[in-house]
Amino acid sequence: MSISKKELEVLHNEVFETKNKWPQFNLLIEKFTQIGAHLSKNENVLLIERNKLYGKLSPFSLFFKNCNLFQLELSEKSLENRGSYNKKRVSSLAQDQIKYKKIFNKFSDITNKNFKYILIPNLIHHINSTEQENFFSNVRKIMNQDTKLVIFEPALREIHQAPNHYLTYTPEGLVEVLKLNAMKINYLHETGSPFDAVRYFKEICKEYIPDDSDDNKSILFSLSIDEELSKFEKKYMKNLKRKYMRCITAFLLEASITEKQ
């Protein structure tokens, strides 16, 4: 059973608010839908996540109903103090469909290397800078020659979930890290634009303003500005491809391993 149209609507509108708040998640949803549609019940997939903020529920698991799904939960202890503050975002989804079923709590628990895919959605910037090298080394150890590694990372975000937001990779920076771990880059997809970025940070600005304030009616937050930004994005899209003038909101890459020399 594949992800349903209704579930996709909830992910877009309630979980990730892709129209305005987090448009970069459109890329993740598109890619995960493609991957999930071609998996069978005998194939193993590992999701590496930090979903205690969703109440130990995983909205990403909806894409992988057809396969044998495992999850590695890497939430920091400090998240427990904040509680499951994003659980309301998944309240419209069937809880039995998104609850953890086969879960690991650390890399050393994983003895099976027979994964078709290892998926790391929106996580790496929450791995402590001092643990990055160890993290990628551990990922490499649980891959085999047929495993595909898929990573989704934001390239433009405000500092969030402090103090557990440690760094932000550029696409090229993450590619180099993976190459150091004997991985071959098969696919790199960037999404976003300066116009996307303005829309995104307009939404962040709203969070500073009380709901009952008349300032919410400011021209800054009007629909007409969003329409203008969309118009300019379409009109000048070719100019966004200038090599040193990129402003991307997210990127997704796929990698596989090569033999270490």
URDA-V677563 format. One record per backbone hydrogen bond with DSSP energy under -0.5 kcal/mol. NH is the residue of the N-H (numbers start at 1). CO is the residue of the C=O. If there is no record, write none. Layout:
# URDA-V677563
NH:CO  NH:CO
This chain:
# URDA-V677563
8:4  9:5  10:6  11:7  12:8  13:9  14:10  15:10  16:11  18:12  20:17  21:17  22:16  22:17  25:22  26:23  27:24  28:24  29:25  30:26  31:27  32:28  33:29  34:30  35:31  36:32  37:33  38:34  38:35  39:36  43:40  45:68  46:117  47:45  47:70  48:46  48:119  49:47  49:72  54:51  55:52  56:51  57:51  58:98  59:57  61:58  62:59  63:60  64:61  65:62  67:64  68:43  69:67  70:45  71:102  72:47  73:71  73:104  74:49  74:72  79:76  80:77  81:77  81:78  82:78  82:79  83:79  85:83  86:53  87:84  89:86  90:87  91:88  93:90  97:94  98:94  98:95  99:95  100:56  103:101  104:71  109:106  110:107  111:109  113:111  115:113  116:44  117:44  118:148  119:46  120:150  122:120  122:152  123:152  126:123  127:124  128:126  131:128  132:128  132:129  135:131  136:132  137:133  138:134  139:135  140:136  141:137  142:138  142:139  143:140  147:144  148:116  149:255  150:118  150:148  151:253  152:120  153:251  155:249  156:249  164:161  166:125  166:164  167:125  174:170  175:171  176:172  177:173  178:174  179:175  180:176  181:177  181:178  182:179  183:178  184:256  186:184  186:254  187:254  189:252  191:250  197:193  198:194  199:195  200:196  201:197  202:198  203:199  204:200  205:201  206:202  207:203  207:204  208:205  209:206  213:210  216:213  217:214  218:215  221:218  222:219  225:222  226:222  227:223  228:224  229:225  230:226  231:227  232:228  233:229  234:230  235:231  236:232  237:234  239:236  240:236  240:237  241:238  242:239  245:242  249:191  250:191  251:153  252:189  253:151  254:187  255:149  256:184  258:182
